[in-house]
Amino acid sequence: MRAAIALSLRGQGRTAPNPNVGCIIVKGTVVIGRGWTQPGGRPHAEAQALAQADGLTDGATAYASLEPCFHLSPRGPRCVELIARAGIARVVIAAADPDPRTNGQSIAWLRAQGITVDTGVLADEARAAMDGFFARQTLGRPAVTLKLGLSLDGCIACGDGSSQWITSAPARHHAHVMRAHHDAILVGRGTWWADKPRLNIRLPGLEDHAPQRILLGHGAPPDGWAIIDDPTRIADIEGASRLMVEGGAQTAAAFLAADLVDTLLLYRAPIILGGGKPGVADIGLPSLDAAHGRWRLVDRRMLGVDAMEVYARARAG
Amino acid sequence: MRAAIALSLRGQGRTAPNPNVGCIIVKGTVVIGRGWTQPGGRPHAEAQALAQADGLTDGATAYASLEPCFHLSPRGPRCVELIARAGIARVVIAAADPDPRTNGQSIAWLRAQGITVDTGVLADEARAAMDGFFARQTLGRPAVTLKLGLSLDGCIACGDGSSQWITSAPARHHAHVMRAHHDAILVGRGTWWADKPRLNIRLPGLEDHAPQRILLGHGAPPDGWAIIDDPTRIADIEGASRLMVEGGAQTAAAFLAADLVDTLLLYRAPIILGGGKPGVADIGLPSLDAAHGRWRLVDRRMLGVDAMEVYARARAG
């Protein structure tokens, strides 16, 4: 299942509004098929994995990070039927599909076909890998990642405003990879005016993957951009299950104050800027106590001399 | 030698102006003596280790984190003589003693006695463990640790000034242990007025170890405190080889601007304060480029939900 979830991440940010599922087909001790939801949402992970294992699937086990789809679509066959037709003997599912058109129906239907179904295997990990889909289904909005490149003392720029660069090349490359895992990227007016960011993905092989560009502000958006006037309007961003907020400090604060940040993606450079521009403006915190218990470290690694730290929301919302 | 260096840390902050040395005596594969410089500077590590191994030292090997002392003192015997008298066959030394009264003379003297001497084993690690002594000898001032308890966004207090507590109990306990590794602790006037910090060590067994309390400011010091009016005056703090600077933001900035910080000791809480008080005030950085290449991560560990990060000076000075 860990392998299936890892595969699911390949589709992250490219399958909206579909979930980015991962699937592995195993026969005996041999992996005979691997699949993940393709860009645009089709083929589904299960269809791809089954096709790869064609002719060998009888009696095999399928590991799917999400309950296979039950609902009919003009775009392709139902995964439950493909699984049954392929002679799969056992299906292991991480998370049930919250979409009301499936939501447990596939599990019941597969069992009715005499197929063994195990559920709840690494469900939290699977939901985290498909956080955008789950946020859309359960919260009615995209999952939001707030990305900040910070000095040790929490600054995103020197006192004179210069910010190129706080972090080193390995961290900036990683941030570009993370852009590719989001359907849309948002910056505030101030950042747009100061940096005119292209928000494209400047890495070999990813040049063509351009997430939607969203401006937080008022008035007419620049060419090629969409605009929203308030963080709560992210629900209106069509075709986006994962939104990355890239700053600046006012925009970061607006999303934090609205409690609309699900993941903090911090790149921390080993520098002190002393008196520089803080990365987060006033979030209207009522007290110090209120700041605690909201974030949980889920990943950390060195990228060159910088540290990447990922914090996940540690409370409901 | 790693064991000898680890022992040397037991004396850190308690042996000034003497070095905090660690020593291990090994015969065959058995450790027969362990010693570290005792509080106040005597007995020396070698004397303690040799006493422990009494009667077994003939032909043994001594590992000392610093070249044994050569100079005569009314307070005790010269370690080189103790070593020779004990019949030690080989002495392994991490770092040569920069004190001109010894500085290589012990190494030559021991060799002249027919004792094998190896030097330079883990010298950098040994110097780091005795940083206060080396700073005094080579820079004429104490080694300075800047301690900061910070939020993810680099704040040391909420916008309303409240700062108890940013970090959790495990991190605060660790900070108290670190106080015990310094001879003196310094805060600025603002912190003194705001917090009236006791700067004692509130941990079982360490209550009696009270580092000197130093105020950065002007005028008469409070009872039980000494005062200096500028960071460059730290050289005048008698009996202190290791100084911990505990804040606030102006004091941190003053030491950083004067390039007088050797170690950054950061306790990072998983909270965002957004618009709180930055931990470091203006340090007069001429450009963003000038901030880079100055700090190197040398230790990191989790303390409860907080992260401790230790950065060492990565440039000369």
Boltz contact constraints between the chains, C-beta under 6 A:
constraints:
  - contact:
      token1: [A, 153]
      token2: [B, 154]
      max_distance: 6.0
  - contact:
      token1: [A, 153]
      token2: [B, 279]
      max_distance: 6.0
  - contact:
      token1: [A, 153]
      token2: [B, 280]
      max_distance: 6.0
  - contact:
      token1: [A, 154]
      token2: [B, 153]
      max_distance: 6.0
  - contact:
      token1: [A, 154]
      token2: [B, 154]
      max_distance: 6.0
  - contact:
      token1: [A, 158]
      token2: [B, 288]
      max_distance: 6.0
  - contact:
      token1: [A, 162]
      token2: [B, 288]
      max_distance: 6.0
  - contact:
      token1: [A, 253]
      token2: [B, 274]
      max_distance: 6.0
  - contact:
      token1: [A, 256]
      token2: [B, 274]
      max_distance: 6.0
  - contact:
      token1: [A, 270]
      token2: [B, 295]
      max_distance: 6.0
  - contact:
      token1: [A, 271]
      token2: [B, 291]
      max_distance: 6.0
  - contact:
      token1: [A, 271]
      token2: [B, 292]
      max_distance: 6.0
  - contact:
      token1: [A, 272]
      token2: [B, 280]
      max_distance: 6.0
  - contact:
      token1: [A, 273]
      token2: [B, 291]
      max_distance: 6.0
  - contact:
      token1: [A, 274]
      token2: [B, 253]
      max_distance: 6.0
  - contact:
      token1: [A, 274]
      token2: [B, 256]
      max_distance: 6.0
  - contact:
      token1: [A, 274]
      token2: [B, 280]
      max_distance: 6.0
  - contact:
      token1: [A, 274]
      token2: [B, 282]
      max_distance: 6.0
  - contact:
      token1: [A, 274]
      token2: [B, 283]
      max_distance: 6.0
  - contact:
      token1: [A, 275]
      token2: [B, 281]
      max_distance: 6.0
  - contact:
      token1: [A, 275]
      token2: [B, 282]
      max_distance: 6.0
  - contact:
      token1: [A, 279]
      token2: [B, 153]
      max_distance: 6.0
  - contact:
      token1: [A, 280]
      token2: [B, 153]
      max_distance: 6.0
  - contact:
      token1: [A, 280]
      token2: [B, 272]
      max_distance: 6.0
  - contact:
      token1: [A, 280]
      token2: [B, 274]
      max_distance: 6.0
  - contact:
      token1: [A, 281]
      token2: [B, 275]
      max_distance: 6.0
  - contact:
      token1: [A, 282]
      token2: [B, 274]
      max_distance: 6.0
  - contact:
      token1: [A, 282]
      token2: [B, 275]
      max_distance: 6.0
  - contact:
      token1: [A, 283]
      token2: [B, 274]
      max_distance: 6.0
  - contact:
      token1: [A, 288]
      token2: [B, 158]
      max_distance: 6.0
  - contact:
      token1: [A, 288]
      token2: [B, 162]
      max_distance: 6.0
  - contact:
      token1: [A, 291]
      token2: [B, 271]
      max_distance: 6.0
  - contact:
      token1: [A, 291]
      token2: [B, 273]
      max_distance: 6.0
  - contact:
      token1: [A, 292]
      token2: [B, 271]
      max_distance: 6.0
  - contact:
      token1: [A, 295]
      token2: [B, 270]
      max_distance: 6.0
